[in-house]
Every structure is written in C-alpha cells, then in structure tokens.
C-alpha cells in the first residue's frame, strides 16, 4: 500500500464546519469555561490581589507568603498526579463537579480561617481540588468541539480564567471601599459565593460525556511512547511554569513596593492581565489552528519574557502594555499546549497525558514562589525575582523549538 501524502490541517480549515452547528457544542464549552474560571482563576490568582494585605495582617513576610502560595500549588501538584493516574477511571463531568464543590469549601475556609494553619489548609484544599476540575477539561472539550475548531474551543475555556482575574480586581477595590483598606477575607468570601453559583450551573446543565465507549481502551504506556517529544514538552513547560509563578504571584506586590503604585492602581493593572487573557486563549488557539501548534507555542514563550522586565527596569510607562501583553500570551500558551496534546490522543488518553504535562508546570509553580519571595526579602526589592521570570521564559521558548510537529489522529501535521 502506498503512503498517502500528508495533508495539512490548514488545507481544509472549513472541512465539516457546516456539519456541526455551533449550538451543539458552544453551551457545554461555556459551562466548562465558568468552571475553569473558578479552578484556575479564583483559586490561583485571588491570592495575588490580596497578598500584600495578607502578608501585613497575618503572614509577616514574603517568605511565608511564598510558602502559602506553595501550599496551594503543592496541593495542586498532588491533585494533578492523582488525576493523571485516576482520571480515566471516572466520568469527566462527575470529576469536575466534585472538584468544584470541594473548591467552594476551600475558598470559604480561607475567608473565615481564624488561625494560620487553617488558612494553609483552605489554600491546600482549594489547590488540590482545582486539579479535579482542570484535568478533565480537555477530555470534555474534545468530546464537544470538532477537530477543526478545537483550538478555538480550548481558547474559549481558558477565557474563563481571564474573566475571573479581570473581575477580581474591581471586586477587591469594591470590597475595601465598603469594609475598609486591608480587608482581604471578604474578597475570598465573595469568590466563594460566585463559585457556588458556578457549581449550581454545572449541576443543572452540564451533561455527562459518557465513558467514551467508542474509543479503544488505552494501553498503559510510558509517556515518551504515548506522546512523542513528551520530555521536551515537560522541560519547556516546567521552565514556563517557574516564570509564570514568579510573575503572577508577585506582580501586584512589586508594583506597590518597587514602583510606588497604590493598591487600586496595582490591582487595576493586574485586572488588565485578566481582561487580556480572556482573549488570549481564543487568539492563540485560532492562530495555532492556522500556522501550527509548535510555531505558535515557541513564539508566545519567547515574547512572554518581555513583560516581567518592566519591574527591574522600573519602566512605569510600559506597565500597562506589559500587563495586556502578558495576559494575551498567558492563556494562549495554555490553550496551544492543550491543543497540541489533544491532536495526538483520543478522549480517553487526553486527561492522563495532559495531567503529566501539567505536573511539570505544577512542580515549577510549587518551587518558584518561595524562592522568589526569599529573593525579595534578602535584596529588599523584586528586581532579581523578575529577571528570573524573564530568563526562565526565554529558556522555555528555546527548548520548545525542539518539539516535534504534532500529528493529529487523522495523520495531519500541526
């Protein structure tokens, strides 16, 4: 049998488009978008908005603040590992709903915790269970979104993260106007209440995707044989995770301490990160549908090294542009990565493989915040912390150059 010439996915971008009406896939995607906003938005970024106030009120130093962030991300790391091993055994939407319910509990614990150890417990619970929401997401999206617009589908899901970040900034300002400067518990309480609404929507309207009976049961294989170029991808994503954790955890604090921004201005800048990231996933996903996953990923990883430099360079005029650029690239990178993995694998395998790649990101996010906080405490500024964020992003992009092109399950290359 002669081999057929490889047809690029872009050669027929509209193939099958008319066969799948938008209404058949958009609503479940939007529901999952809301869930991702809670698990990857509220759980991961609310702390960045209230970090200075929590540090002054109960934590005492940025080193301890880094440990609290590490508790959240370390628990998320454990959750990712568990989901990587167990996700294929459970129906995806059931995992998502269970994880979301426990996240609500964790957020409310943080809001009312009278002791520091309980604060750590609430952060850990929310982090642990955010993995149960996030890891099944690619599998759910892969069931609903057609192949030719899957990048767009993942982009819409990650838009939920940006929306939650964009809303948190104004929420912090409003809460502190009502309850007084430095109040942070009410912020966590508000995110918990919004998360309750999101949970109710999932319970009422997100239908089970089944157990993928039409897919062959995956044979357990080493990650390297399951996903070509996996170790290169893991290293690149690890380095990006370190950069991401340093920037997002300390950007607001750095603006206040090193660049003389007020709280309202600093949170407003970070809200721009969220607002831009609402569109970044869609832009990145759609761009990767057209020019390829690898090319898009490399470009985004290299460019995202630029925004952190505004802090050590004390470039006040570039802060707002840096926030917008970072937001666009941040969710774009996550979207392209998920699309890269899903092009190769069936719905049953995606959660396990995506969990493995997310694991590398989570390890970096667990290790980086305490180191970044320690650098700030020792040097008295965030300059070295943000130089490190830029350097690790550049290294991540260089490593990504060596990723193989991803063959789709139909034999196309992206």
VOKOL-149363 format. One line per 5 residues: number of its first residue (from 1); their letters; for each residue x, y, z of C-alpha. Coordinates in steps of 0.25 Angstrom, whole numbers, padded with zeros to 4 digits. Each point is the difference from the previous one (the first is absolute). Layout:
N
NUM = a = X:Y:Z; ...
***
This chain:
414
1 = xxxxx = 0000:0000:0000; 0006:0013:-0004; 0000:0011:0010; -0009:0012:-0002; 0006:0014:0000
6 = xxxxx = -0002:0007:0013; -0011:0011:-0001; 0002:0011:0010; -0011:0003:0009; -0001:0014:-0005
11 = xxxxx = -0002:-0004:-0015; -0015:-0002:0003; -0003:0008:0012; -0015:0000:-0002; -0001:-0015:-0002
16 = xxxxx = -0012:-0005:0007; -0003:0014:0006; -0015:0000:-0005; -0002:-0014:0005; 0002:0005:0014
21 = xxxxx = -0009:0011:0004; 0006:0010:0011; -0012:-0002:0009; 0003:-0015:0002; 0014:0003:0006
26 = xxxxx = 0000:0014:0005; -0008:-0001:0012; 0007:-0011:0007; 0013:0007:-0004; -0005:0013:0007
31 = xxxxx = -0004:-0008:0013; 0014:-0006:0000; 0006:0014:-0002; -0007:0004:0013; 0006:-0012:0008
36 = xxxxx = 0014:0003:-0005; -0002:0015:0004; -0002:-0005:0014; 0011:-0011:0001; 0011:0007:-0008
41 = xxxxx = -0005:0014:0003; -0006:0002:0014; 0009:-0011:0006; 0013:0004:-0006; -0001:0016:-0002
46 = xxxxx = -0008:0005:0012; 0012:-0001:0009; 0008:0009:-0009; -0010:0011:0001; -0001:-0001:0016
51 = xxxxx = 0015:-0005:0002; 0005:0014:0006; -0012:0001:0009; 0001:-0015:0005; 0015:0002:0002
56 = xxxxx = -0002:0012:0008; -0011:-0005:0008; 0003:-0015:0003; 0012:-0005:-0008; 0011:0009:0004
61 = xxxxx = 0010:-0001:-0011; 0000:-0003:-0015; 0008:-0013:0003; -0013:-0005:0008; -0009:0005:-0011
66 = xxxxx = 0008:-0008:-0010; -0002:-0012:0009; -0015:0002:0000; 0000:0001:-0015; 0009:-0012:0000
71 = xxxxx = -0011:-0008:0008; -0010:0003:-0010; 0009:-0004:-0012; 0006:-0012:0007; -0014:-0005:0003
76 = xxxxx = -0004:0003:-0014; 0012:-0008:-0004; -0005:-0012:0008; -0013:0001:-0006; 0006:0000:-0014
81 = xxxxx = 0007:-0012:0003; -0012:-0007:0005; -0008:0004:-0012; 0010:-0004:-0009; -0001:-0014:0006
86 = xxxxx = -0015:-0001:0002; -0007:0009:-0010; -0002:-0011:-0010; -0008:-0008:0011; -0011:0011:0002
91 = xxxxx = -0009:0007:-0009; 0006:0014:-0003; -0012:0009:0004; -0002:-0007:0013; 0014:0003:0004
96 = xxxxx = -0001:0014:-0004; -0013:0002:0008; 0006:-0007:0013; 0013:0008:-0001; -0008:0013:-0002
101 = xxxxx = -0008:-0003:0013; 0012:-0002:0008; 0007:0013:-0005; -0012:0007:0005; 0002:-0005:0014
106 = xxxxx = 0015:0003:-0001; -0003:0015:-0004; -0010:0002:0011; 0010:-0006:0010; 0011:0010:-0004
111 = xxxxx = -0010:0011:0002; -0003:-0003:0014; 0012:-0007:0005; 0004:0005:0014; 0013:-0007:0000
116 = xxxxx = 0012:0000:-0010; 0000:-0015:0000; -0014:0000:-0005; 0003:0010:-0010; 0010:-0010:-0006
121 = xxxxx = -0010:-0011:0001; -0010:0008:-0008; 0010:0004:-0010; 0005:-0014:-0002; -0014:-0006:-0001
126 = xxxxx = -0004:0010:-0011; 0013:-0003:-0007; -0001:-0015:0001; -0015:0000:-0005; 0003:0010:-0012
131 = xxxxx = 0007:-0011:-0006; -0012:-0009:0000; -0007:0011:-0008; 0011:0004:-0010; 0006:-0014:-0004
136 = xxxxx = -0014:-0005:-0005; -0002:0013:-0008; 0008:-0004:-0013; -0008:-0013:-0001; -0013:0007:0001
141 = xxxxx = 0004:0010:-0010; 0005:-0011:-0009; -0014:-0007:0000; -0007:0013:-0003; 0009:0008:-0009
146 = xxxxx = 0002:-0004:-0014; 0015:-0003:-0004; 0001:0012:-0010; -0004:0010:0011; 0006:-0007:0012
151 = xxxxx = 0010:0011:0002; -0012:0010:0001; -0007:-0009:0010; 0012:-0001:0009; 0002:0015:-0002
156 = xxxxx = -0015:0003:0005; 0002:-0009:0012; 0013:0008:0004; -0007:0013:-0002; -0007:-0004:0013
161 = xxxxx = 0013:0002:0008; 0002:0014:-0006; -0015:0004:0003; 0002:-0004:0015; 0013:0008:0001
166 = xxxxx = -0006:0012:-0007; -0012:0000:0010; 0009:-0003:0013; 0007:0014:-0001; -0013:0008:0000
171 = xxxxx = -0005:-0009:0011; 0012:0003:0009; -0002:0015:-0002; -0015:-0001:0003; 0002:-0009:0012
176 = xxxxx = 0010:0009:0006; -0008:0013:-0002; -0011:-0007:0007; 0007:-0007:0011; 0013:0008:0001
181 = xxxxx = 0014:0000:-0005; 0008:-0013:0003; -0013:-0009:0001; 0003:-0013:-0008; -0009:-0010:0006
186 = xxxxx = -0012:0006:-0007; 0007:-0002:-0013; 0001:-0015:0002; -0014:-0001:0005; -0005:0007:-0013
191 = xxxxx = 0007:-0009:-0009; -0005:-0012:0008; -0015:0005:-0002; 0003:0002:-0015; 0005:-0014:-0001
196 = xxxxx = -0013:-0005:0007; -0007:0006:-0012; 0009:-0007:-0010; -0001:-0013:0007; -0016:0000:-0001
201 = xxxxx = 0001:0003:-0015; 0009:-0012:-0002; -0009:-0009:0008; -0012:0005:-0007; 0005:0001:-0015
206 = xxxxx = 0013:-0007:-0002; -0004:-0014:-0006; 0009:-0012:0002; 0009:-0003:-0012; 0000:-0015:0003
211 = xxxxx = 0011:-0010:0001; 0005:0001:-0015; -0005:-0014:-0003; 0003:0003:-0015; 0015:0002:0004
216 = xxxxx = 0009:-0012:0001; 0005:-0001:0015; 0014:0006:0001; 0011:-0009:0003; 0009:0005:0011
221 = xxxxx = 0013:0004:-0007; 0012:0009:0004; -0003:0015:-0002; 0011:0000:-0011; -0007:-0010:-0008
226 = xxxxx = -0014:0006:0002; 0004:0014:-0004; 0013:0002:-0009; 0008:0011:0005; -0006:-0001:0014
231 = xxxxx = 0013:0002:0008; 0003:0013:-0008; -0014:0005:0002; 0001:-0003:0015; 0013:0008:0001
236 = xxxxx = -0005:0011:-0008; -0013:0001:0009; 0008:-0001:0013; 0008:0012:-0004; -0012:0008:-0004
241 = xxxxx = -0007:-0004:0013; 0011:0006:0008; -0001:0013:-0008; -0015:0000:0001; 0000:-0002:0015
246 = xxxxx = 0010:0011:0003; -0007:0010:-0008; -0014:-0003:0004; 0003:-0002:0015; 0008:0013:0002
251 = xxxxx = -0004:0010:-0011; -0010:0008:0008; 0009:0000:0012; 0012:0004:-0009; -0008:0012:-0005
256 = xxxxx = -0004:0004:0014; 0014:-0001:0006; 0010:0003:-0011; -0008:0009:-0009; -0009:0008:0009
261 = xxxxx = -0013:-0005:-0005; -0012:0002:0009; -0009:-0013:0003; -0011:0004:-0009; 0010:0004:-0012
266 = xxxxx = 0008:-0013:0003; -0013:-0009:0000; -0005:0007:-0012; 0013:-0003:-0008; -0002:-0015:0004
271 = xxxxx = -0014:0001:-0005; 0005:0003:-0013; 0008:-0013:0000; -0013:-0007:0002; -0008:0008:-0010
276 = xxxxx = 0010:-0002:-0011; 0001:-0015:0004; -0015:-0001:-0003; 0004:0002:-0015; 0014:-0007:0000
281 = xxxxx = -0005:-0014:0000; -0009:0002:-0012; 0011:0008:-0007; 0010:-0011:0003; -0008:-0011:-0003
286 = xxxxx = -0005:0005:-0013; 0014:0004:-0004; 0005:-0014:0003; -0012:-0006:-0008; 0006:0008:-0012
291 = xxxxx = 0015:0001:0001; 0003:-0012:0009; 0001:-0003:0015; 0015:-0001:0001; 0002:0014:-0007
296 = xxxxx = -0010:0007:0008; 0005:-0006:0013; 0014:0004:-0003; -0003:0014:-0004; -0009:0002:0013
301 = xxxxx = 0010:-0006:0009; 0011:0009:-0005; -0008:0013:0000; -0006:-0002:0014; 0014:0002:0005
306 = xxxxx = -0002:0015:-0002; -0011:0004:0009; 0008:-0003:0013; 0011:0009:-0003; -0008:0012:0002
311 = xxxxx = 0002:-0002:0015; 0015:0000:0001; 0001:0010:-0010; -0010:0009:0007; -0007:0003:-0013
316 = xxxxx = -0012:0007:0005; -0005:0003:-0014; 0000:-0014:-0004; -0007:-0006:0011; -0014:0000:-0006
321 = xxxxx = 0005:-0005:-0013; 0008:-0011:0007; -0013:-0005:0007; -0008:0000:-0012; 0011:-0008:-0008
326 = xxxxx = 0002:-0010:0012; -0015:-0003:0001; -0001:-0003:-0015; 0012:-0009:0000; -0003:-0007:0013
331 = xxxxx = -0013:-0007:-0004; 0005:-0001:-0014; 0011:-0009:0004; -0009:-0009:0009; -0010:-0001:-0012
336 = xxxxx = 0010:-0004:-0010; 0006:-0010:0009; -0013:-0007:0002; -0003:0000:-0015; 0014:-0005:-0002
341 = xxxxx = -0003:-0012:0009; -0014:-0003:-0005; 0004:0000:-0014; 0008:-0013:0002; -0010:-0007:0010
346 = xxxxx = -0014:-0005:0002; -0009:0005:0011; 0003:-0012:0009; 0015:0003:-0001; 0000:0016:0001
351 = xxxxx = -0003:0001:0015; 0012:-0009:0003; 0010:0007:-0010; -0005:0014:0004; 0002:-0004:0014
356 = xxxxx = 0014:-0004:-0002; 0004:0013:-0007; -0008:0008:0011; 0008:-0007:0010; 0013:0006:-0005
361 = xxxxx = -0006:0014:0000; -0006:-0002:0014; 0014:-0005:0006; 0006:0013:-0005; -0012:0008:0006
366 = xxxxx = 0003:-0006:0013; 0015:0002:0000; 0000:0014:-0006; -0008:0009:0010; 0008:-0003:0013
371 = xxxxx = 0013:0003:-0008; -0006:0013:-0006; -0005:0004:0014; 0014:-0003:0006; 0007:0008:-0011
376 = xxxxx = -0009:0012:0003; 0002:-0001:0015; 0015:-0001:-0001; 0002:0011:-0010; -0011:0009:0004
381 = xxxxx = -0006:0001:-0014; -0006:-0009:-0011; 0010:0003:-0010; 0007:-0013:0000; -0013:-0008:0001
386 = xxxxx = -0005:0006:-0013; 0013:-0001:-0007; -0001:-0015:0003; -0014:0000:-0005; 0005:0006:-0013
391 = xxxxx = 0012:-0010:-0001; -0008:-0013:0002; -0011:0005:-0010; 0012:0001:-0011; 0005:-0013:0004
396 = xxxxx = -0014:-0006:-0002; -0001:0005:-0014; 0014:-0005:-0004; -0004:-0014:0005; -0013:0001:-0007
401 = xxxxx = 0007:0002:-0014; 0004:-0015:0001; -0014:-0005:0002; -0005:-0010:-0012; -0012:0004:-0008
406 = xxxxx = -0012:-0006:0006; -0007:-0010:-0009; -0015:0000:0001; -0008:-0013:0002; -0003:0002:-0015
411 = xxxx = 0015:0001:-0004; 0000:0015:-0002; 0012:0008:0005; -0002:0013:0008
***
